[in-house]
């Protein structure tokens, strides 16, 4: 066995109703908190009020920054950081999906450091221990951001989507309350749930994986395969929602240790060039071609995952099961209405050229069992342009 390290410092507070504990948890870090969310709409209004009430009851003064957008930008982060500094925030609470949690992490950096959050991306020395403490509360089940040292942000001027990746932005506490995910619409349930699968599958495949990640990832993949179709069909199934929330959390833990691979790196570039495309959509559009590009370089692992999707593959040898795993994953995408292509997402062939040319800006592609060249990335994405 190879040597490896595993570091996951986030305290996980898991279970239905646990969000009610936010007041006492926040008080550990200070009495002035900035709450970071998307703008209020009817489905989340009661939750926002509950969070604020619990914080106030505990004696925590709050200021609410509610300008988070999908694919959060450097401008959004900057405005939040200004507000946090002016308010004198002692901690940051990110409430929502991955965009809200990532914005909260980036605000925690920019509010306490010179320059902007963009100055502390993954290829730099990163932010210092001055970073404000972060509490992450997820309302989706897929991004895993509540347990990762990653904050994804978009620089619109540069058409660049990149990430801070540093131990100092691990949330101190992650509140994983499955009840908060019940209001997710079907499309968001599918996209975030598929992202949870991708985090775990790619960490399992990663050249940087280790035995602990492999065990966690396989368990999470089994959970997603069994439960994502259930919550897609019936969003009120709280037991299946709970299991998906756990698979999501595992995805953060596996990603934090082993990283992700080719589809995530390209997916980030798709989001950077075409901000209207969600992360889950970008992954779904790529996966049929990604699996066919990669499976021969990781036969045993593709076979193991293929057998989870399709138990009939237990009767076939590894090579056959690995090859057929591609079709099994295709069928799963169809089951959750994510059989999509880049054309349907309004990604043009000109966009694809630019996206591929930036395909090696992030290092995720190096984690893939088969490393893609720029021409191979372009060819892969072009095959994703229009799907029958």
VEXDREN-2710 file (C-alpha; in Angstrom, 1 decimal):
% VEXDREN-2710
k/r/px/py/pz
1/UNK/0.0/0.0/0.0
2/UNK/1.2/3.5/-0.8
3/UNK/1.7/6.1/1.9
4/UNK/-1.1/8.7/2.2
5/UNK/-2.4/11.5/4.4
6/UNK/-6.0/12.2/5.2
7/UNK/-7.1/15.5/6.8
8/UNK/-10.8/16.4/7.4
9/UNK/-11.0/18.9/10.3
10/UNK/-14.7/20.0/9.8
11/UNK/-17.1/19.1/12.7
12/UNK/-20.1/17.5/11.1
13/UNK/-23.5/18.1/12.8
14/UNK/-25.8/15.7/11.0
15/UNK/-29.5/15.0/11.3
16/UNK/-33.0/16.2/10.8
17/UNK/-33.7/19.4/12.8
18/UNK/-30.0/20.1/13.6
19/UNK/-30.1/23.5/12.0
20/UNK/-31.9/24.7/15.2
21/UNK/-28.5/24.5/16.9
22/UNK/-27.0/27.3/14.9
23/UNK/-27.1/29.8/17.7
24/UNK/-24.9/27.9/20.1
25/UNK/-22.6/26.7/17.4
26/UNK/-22.0/30.2/16.1
27/UNK/-21.4/31.6/19.6
28/UNK/-18.2/29.5/19.8
29/UNK/-16.6/31.9/17.3
30/UNK/-18.0/35.3/18.2
31/UNK/-21.0/37.5/18.6
32/UNK/-21.1/39.1/15.1
33/UNK/-21.8/37.0/12.1
34/UNK/-22.4/37.7/8.4
35/UNK/-25.0/35.4/6.9
36/UNK/-24.4/34.7/3.2
37/UNK/-27.3/33.5/1.0
38/UNK/-29.0/34.0/-2.3
39/UNK/-31.8/36.6/-2.4
40/UNK/-34.9/35.6/-0.4
41/UNK/-37.8/33.9/-2.2
42/UNK/-40.9/32.3/-0.7
43/UNK/-39.5/28.7/-0.3
44/UNK/-36.5/29.9/1.8
45/UNK/-38.1/32.8/3.7
46/UNK/-39.1/30.6/6.7
47/UNK/-35.6/29.1/6.9
48/UNK/-33.9/32.5/6.8
49/UNK/-36.2/33.8/9.6
50/UNK/-35.5/30.7/11.6
51/UNK/-31.7/31.0/11.3
52/UNK/-31.9/34.7/12.2
53/UNK/-34.1/34.0/15.2
54/UNK/-31.9/31.3/16.5
55/UNK/-28.8/33.5/16.2
56/UNK/-30.5/36.4/17.9
57/UNK/-31.7/34.2/20.7
58/UNK/-28.1/33.1/21.3
59/UNK/-26.9/36.7/21.4
60/UNK/-25.3/36.7/18.0
61/UNK/-25.7/39.9/16.1
62/UNK/-26.0/39.3/12.3
63/UNK/-25.9/41.1/9.1
64/UNK/-27.4/39.4/6.0
65/UNK/-25.6/39.5/2.7
66/UNK/-28.2/38.0/0.2
67/UNK/-26.6/38.7/-3.2
68/UNK/-25.1/35.3/-4.0
69/UNK/-25.6/34.2/-7.6
70/UNK/-25.0/30.8/-9.4
71/UNK/-21.3/30.7/-10.4
72/UNK/-20.5/33.4/-7.9
73/UNK/-18.2/36.2/-9.2
74/UNK/-15.3/38.1/-7.8
75/UNK/-17.6/41.2/-7.7
76/UNK/-20.2/39.4/-5.6
77/UNK/-17.4/38.2/-3.2
78/UNK/-16.0/41.7/-3.0
79/UNK/-19.3/43.4/-2.0
80/UNK/-19.8/40.7/0.7
81/UNK/-16.2/41.2/2.0
82/UNK/-16.7/45.0/2.2
83/UNK/-19.9/44.4/4.2
84/UNK/-18.2/41.9/6.5
85/UNK/-15.3/44.3/7.3
86/UNK/-17.6/47.3/7.9
87/UNK/-19.8/45.2/10.2
88/UNK/-16.8/43.8/12.0
89/UNK/-17.9/40.2/11.4
90/UNK/-16.2/37.5/13.5
91/UNK/-17.5/34.6/11.6
92/UNK/-19.2/33.8/8.2
93/UNK/-22.2/31.6/7.9
94/UNK/-22.8/30.2/4.4
95/UNK/-26.4/29.0/4.0
96/UNK/-27.6/27.4/0.7
97/UNK/-26.1/25.4/-2.1
98/UNK/-22.5/25.3/-3.2
99/UNK/-22.6/28.9/-4.5
100/UNK/-23.6/30.3/-1.1
101/UNK/-21.0/28.2/0.8
102/UNK/-18.2/29.0/-1.7
103/UNK/-19.1/32.7/-1.6
104/UNK/-19.0/32.6/2.2
105/UNK/-15.5/31.0/2.1
106/UNK/-14.2/33.6/-0.3
107/UNK/-15.6/36.4/1.8
108/UNK/-13.9/34.9/4.9
109/UNK/-10.6/35.3/3.0
110/UNK/-11.1/38.7/1.3
111/UNK/-12.5/40.3/4.5
112/UNK/-9.2/39.5/6.3
113/UNK/-6.5/39.7/3.7
114/UNK/-5.0/42.3/1.4
115/UNK/-6.2/42.4/-2.2
116/UNK/-9.1/40.2/-3.3
117/UNK/-10.0/36.5/-2.9
118/UNK/-8.8/36.0/-6.5
119/UNK/-5.2/36.7/-5.2
120/UNK/-5.4/33.5/-3.1
121/UNK/-6.2/30.8/-5.7
122/UNK/-5.0/27.2/-5.6
123/UNK/-1.6/27.9/-7.2
124/UNK/-0.6/30.6/-4.6
125/UNK/0.5/30.2/-1.0
126/UNK/-3.2/30.6/-0.1
127/UNK/-4.9/32.5/2.7
128/UNK/-3.5/32.7/6.2
129/UNK/-5.0/31.7/9.5
130/UNK/-6.5/35.2/9.7
131/UNK/-9.4/33.8/7.6
132/UNK/-12.7/34.2/9.4
133/UNK/-14.2/31.0/10.8
134/UNK/-16.8/29.5/8.5
135/UNK/-20.0/27.6/9.3
136/UNK/-21.6/25.9/6.3
137/UNK/-25.2/24.9/6.1
138/UNK/-26.2/23.1/3.0
139/UNK/-29.7/23.2/1.5
140/UNK/-28.8/21.0/-1.5
141/UNK/-27.3/17.6/-1.6
142/UNK/-24.5/17.5/-4.1
143/UNK/-21.8/20.1/-3.9
144/UNK/-20.0/18.7/-0.8
145/UNK/-18.7/22.3/-0.1
146/UNK/-19.6/22.0/3.6
147/UNK/-16.6/19.6/4.1
148/UNK/-14.0/20.9/1.5
149/UNK/-11.1/23.4/1.5
150/UNK/-12.4/24.7/-1.8
151/UNK/-14.2/27.9/-2.9
152/UNK/-15.0/28.2/-6.6
153/UNK/-15.4/31.7/-8.0
154/UNK/-15.7/33.2/-11.4
155/UNK/-13.7/36.1/-12.8
156/UNK/-16.1/37.4/-15.5
157/UNK/-13.6/39.8/-17.0
158/UNK/-11.2/37.0/-17.6
159/UNK/-13.8/34.4/-18.5
160/UNK/-12.1/32.3/-15.9
161/UNK/-13.6/30.0/-13.2
162/UNK/-11.1/28.9/-10.7
163/UNK/-10.8/28.1/-7.0
164/UNK/-9.2/28.8/-3.7
165/UNK/-8.0/25.4/-2.3
166/UNK/-6.5/25.7/1.1
167/UNK/-6.9/24.1/4.6
168/UNK/-7.7/27.5/6.1
169/UNK/-11.1/27.6/4.4
170/UNK/-12.3/24.3/5.6
171/UNK/-15.6/25.1/7.4
172/UNK/-15.2/24.8/11.2
173/UNK/-18.6/23.3/11.4
174/UNK/-20.9/21.8/8.7
175/UNK/-24.6/21.5/9.6
176/UNK/-26.1/18.8/7.4
177/UNK/-29.8/18.9/8.0
178/UNK/-31.7/16.7/5.4
179/UNK/-34.9/18.5/6.1
180/UNK/-33.5/21.6/4.4
181/UNK/-33.2/19.8/1.1
182/UNK/-36.9/18.8/0.8
183/UNK/-37.9/22.0/-1.0
184/UNK/-35.4/21.5/-3.9
185/UNK/-37.1/21.3/-7.3
186/UNK/-36.6/18.1/-9.4
187/UNK/-34.1/19.7/-11.7
188/UNK/-31.9/20.9/-8.8
189/UNK/-32.3/17.6/-7.1
190/UNK/-31.0/15.8/-10.2
191/UNK/-28.2/18.2/-10.9
192/UNK/-26.8/18.3/-7.4
193/UNK/-27.4/14.6/-6.8
194/UNK/-25.4/13.8/-9.9
195/UNK/-22.6/16.1/-8.8
196/UNK/-22.5/14.1/-5.5
197/UNK/-22.0/10.9/-7.6
198/UNK/-19.3/12.7/-9.7
199/UNK/-17.3/13.9/-6.6
200/UNK/-17.2/10.4/-5.3
201/UNK/-16.6/8.6/-8.6
202/UNK/-13.8/10.9/-9.6
203/UNK/-12.1/10.8/-6.1
204/UNK/-12.3/7.0/-6.4
205/UNK/-10.6/7.1/-9.9
206/UNK/-8.1/9.8/-9.0
207/UNK/-4.4/9.0/-9.1
208/UNK/-4.3/10.6/-5.7
209/UNK/-6.8/8.3/-4.1
210/UNK/-6.2/6.2/-1.1
211/UNK/-7.9/3.2/0.7
212/UNK/-10.0/5.4/3.0
213/UNK/-11.3/7.6/0.1
214/UNK/-12.0/4.4/-2.0
215/UNK/-14.1/2.9/0.8
216/UNK/-16.0/6.2/1.4
217/UNK/-16.5/6.8/-2.3
218/UNK/-17.9/3.3/-3.1
219/UNK/-20.3/3.6/-0.2
220/UNK/-21.5/7.0/-1.4
221/UNK/-21.9/5.8/-5.0
222/UNK/-24.1/3.0/-3.8
223/UNK/-26.2/5.5/-1.8
224/UNK/-26.6/7.8/-4.8
225/UNK/-27.6/5.0/-7.2
226/UNK/-30.2/3.7/-4.9
227/UNK/-31.6/7.0/-3.6
228/UNK/-31.3/9.7/-6.2
229/UNK/-34.0/8.2/-8.4
230/UNK/-36.2/8.0/-5.2
231/UNK/-35.9/11.7/-4.3
232/UNK/-36.2/12.7/-8.0
233/UNK/-39.6/10.9/-8.1
234/UNK/-40.7/12.0/-4.6
235/UNK/-38.9/15.0/-3.1
236/UNK/-40.7/14.5/0.2
237/UNK/-39.0/11.1/0.9
238/UNK/-37.1/12.2/4.0
239/UNK/-35.2/8.9/4.4
240/UNK/-33.9/9.1/0.9
241/UNK/-33.2/12.8/1.3
242/UNK/-31.2/11.9/4.4
243/UNK/-29.1/9.3/2.6
244/UNK/-28.4/11.7/-0.3
245/UNK/-27.3/14.4/2.2
246/UNK/-24.9/11.8/3.6
247/UNK/-23.6/10.9/0.2
248/UNK/-23.1/14.6/-0.5
249/UNK/-21.1/15.0/2.7
250/UNK/-19.0/11.9/1.8
251/UNK/-18.3/13.5/-1.6
252/UNK/-16.8/16.5/0.2
253/UNK/-14.6/14.3/2.3
254/UNK/-13.4/12.3/-0.6
255/UNK/-12.9/15.3/-2.9
256/UNK/-11.0/17.1/-0.1
257/UNK/-8.5/14.3/0.1
258/UNK/-8.1/12.9/-3.5
259/UNK/-9.5/15.7/-5.7
260/UNK/-11.6/15.3/-8.8
261/UNK/-10.6/14.6/-12.4
262/UNK/-11.1/15.6/-16.0
263/UNK/-14.9/16.4/-16.1
264/UNK/-14.7/18.8/-13.1
265/UNK/-11.8/20.7/-14.7
266/UNK/-13.6/21.0/-18.0
267/UNK/-16.9/21.7/-16.1
268/UNK/-15.3/24.7/-14.4
269/UNK/-14.2/26.1/-17.7
270/UNK/-17.7/25.6/-19.2
271/UNK/-19.1/27.5/-16.2
272/UNK/-16.5/30.3/-16.6
273/UNK/-17.2/30.8/-20.3
274/UNK/-20.9/30.1/-20.1
275/UNK/-22.1/31.2/-16.7
276/UNK/-25.7/30.3/-17.4
277/UNK/-24.8/26.6/-17.4
278/UNK/-25.0/25.0/-13.9
279/UNK/-22.2/22.8/-12.6
280/UNK/-24.4/19.7/-12.6
281/UNK/-25.5/20.3/-16.2
282/UNK/-21.8/20.7/-17.3
283/UNK/-20.9/17.4/-15.8
284/UNK/-23.9/15.6/-17.2
285/UNK/-23.3/16.8/-20.7
286/UNK/-19.7/15.5/-20.5
287/UNK/-20.0/12.2/-18.8
288/UNK/-21.0/9.9/-21.6
289/UNK/-17.9/10.9/-23.5
290/UNK/-15.7/11.1/-20.4
291/UNK/-16.4/7.5/-19.4
292/UNK/-15.7/6.2/-22.8
293/UNK/-12.4/8.2/-22.9
294/UNK/-11.3/6.9/-19.5
295/UNK/-12.6/3.4/-18.8
296/UNK/-9.7/1.4/-20.4
297/UNK/-7.3/3.2/-18.1
298/UNK/-9.1/2.1/-15.0
299/UNK/-10.7/-1.2/-15.8
300/UNK/-11.1/-2.6/-12.3
301/UNK/-12.6/0.6/-11.0
302/UNK/-15.0/1.1/-13.8
303/UNK/-16.1/-2.5/-13.5
304/UNK/-16.7/-2.1/-9.8
305/UNK/-18.9/1.0/-10.3
306/UNK/-20.6/-0.5/-13.3
307/UNK/-21.7/-3.4/-11.1
308/UNK/-23.2/-1.0/-8.7
309/UNK/-25.4/0.5/-11.4
310/UNK/-26.1/-2.8/-13.1
311/UNK/-25.8/-5.9/-10.9
312/UNK/-26.1/-8.1/-14.0
313/UNK/-22.5/-7.1/-14.7
314/UNK/-21.4/-9.3/-11.8
315/UNK/-21.7/-12.1/-14.2
316/UNK/-19.2/-10.5/-16.6
317/UNK/-15.4/-10.2/-16.5
318/UNK/-13.8/-6.9/-15.5
319/UNK/-13.1/-5.6/-19.0
320/UNK/-16.7/-6.3/-20.2
321/UNK/-18.2/-4.8/-17.0
322/UNK/-16.0/-1.8/-17.3
323/UNK/-17.0/-1.1/-20.9
324/UNK/-20.6/-1.6/-20.2
325/UNK/-20.4/0.7/-17.1
326/UNK/-20.5/3.6/-19.6
327/UNK/-23.9/2.6/-20.8
328/UNK/-25.1/2.0/-17.3
329/UNK/-24.2/5.5/-16.3
330/UNK/-25.9/6.8/-19.5
331/UNK/-29.1/5.0/-18.4
332/UNK/-28.9/6.6/-15.0
333/UNK/-28.6/10.1/-16.6
334/UNK/-31.7/9.3/-18.7
335/UNK/-33.6/8.2/-15.5
336/UNK/-33.0/11.6/-13.9
337/UNK/-33.7/13.7/-17.0
338/UNK/-30.0/14.7/-17.5
339/UNK/-29.5/13.2/-20.9
340/UNK/-28.3/16.5/-22.3
341/UNK/-25.7/18.0/-24.6
342/UNK/-23.8/21.2/-24.9
343/UNK/-25.9/22.5/-27.8
344/UNK/-29.1/22.3/-25.7
345/UNK/-27.3/24.3/-23.0
346/UNK/-26.5/27.1/-25.5
347/UNK/-22.8/26.3/-25.5
348/UNK/-21.5/27.1/-29.0
349/UNK/-18.8/25.5/-31.0
350/UNK/-16.8/28.7/-30.6
351/UNK/-17.3/28.4/-26.9
352/UNK/-16.0/24.8/-27.0
353/UNK/-12.8/25.9/-28.8
354/UNK/-12.1/28.4/-26.0
355/UNK/-13.1/26.0/-23.2
356/UNK/-10.8/23.3/-24.6
357/UNK/-7.9/25.8/-25.0
358/UNK/-8.3/26.5/-21.2
359/UNK/-8.7/22.9/-20.3
360/UNK/-5.3/22.6/-18.6
361/UNK/-5.5/25.8/-16.6
362/UNK/-6.8/23.8/-13.6
363/UNK/-4.9/20.7/-12.6
364/UNK/-7.8/18.4/-12.2
365/UNK/-7.1/16.7/-15.6
366/UNK/-3.8/15.4/-14.1
367/UNK/-5.7/13.3/-11.6
368/UNK/-7.5/11.4/-14.3
369/UNK/-6.3/7.8/-15.0
370/UNK/-5.9/8.9/-18.6
371/UNK/-4.4/12.4/-19.1
372/UNK/-6.0/14.4/-21.9
373/UNK/-4.2/16.7/-24.2
374/UNK/-5.8/19.9/-25.4
375/UNK/-6.7/18.4/-28.8
376/UNK/-8.3/15.4/-27.0
377/UNK/-10.3/17.7/-24.7
378/UNK/-11.5/19.6/-27.8
379/UNK/-12.5/16.3/-29.5
380/UNK/-14.2/15.1/-26.3
381/UNK/-16.2/18.3/-25.9
382/UNK/-17.2/18.3/-29.6
383/UNK/-18.6/14.9/-29.2
384/UNK/-20.7/16.3/-26.4
385/UNK/-22.1/19.1/-28.6
386/UNK/-25.0/17.2/-30.0
387/UNK/-26.3/13.9/-28.6
388/UNK/-28.9/11.6/-30.0
END
